[in-house]
C-alpha cells in the first residue's frame, strides 16, 4: 500500500511540470500566430525595392521587358 502512494506522489509531482510546459507551448503558439497575423511576420526586415520589383513580376503585374528595365534602373 505504501508503495502505491509513493508512485502516485512522484507521478503527480512531475505531472505539473509537463502540464506547465504544455500550456507554455500553447500560449507561445497563440502569441506567434497573433504576431504573424498582425505584424506580417516579417521580423522587422524591410523589403528592398528589388524585392518589391521581383514580387510584382512574379504576380504578373509587369512583363519581362519592364522588369529588366526597372531592375537596371535600380542597380545604377
C-alpha positions, 0 to 999 in steps of 0.5 A, a space after each residue: 500500500 505504501 508503495 502505491 502512494 509513493 508512485 502516485 506522489 512522484 507521478 503527480 509531482 512531475 505531472 505539473 511540470 509537463 502540464 506547465 510546459 504544455 500550456 507554455 507551448 500553447 500560449 507561445 503558439 497563440 502569441 506567434 500566430 497573433 504576431 504573424 497575423 498582425 505584424 506580417 511576420 516579417 521580423 522587422 526586415 524591410 523589403 528592398 525595392 528589388 524585392 518589391 520589383 521581383 514580387 510584382 513580376 512574379 504576380 504578373 503585374 509587369 512583363 519581362 521587358 519592364 522588369 529588366 528595365 526597372 531592375 537596371 534602373 535600380 542597380 545604377 
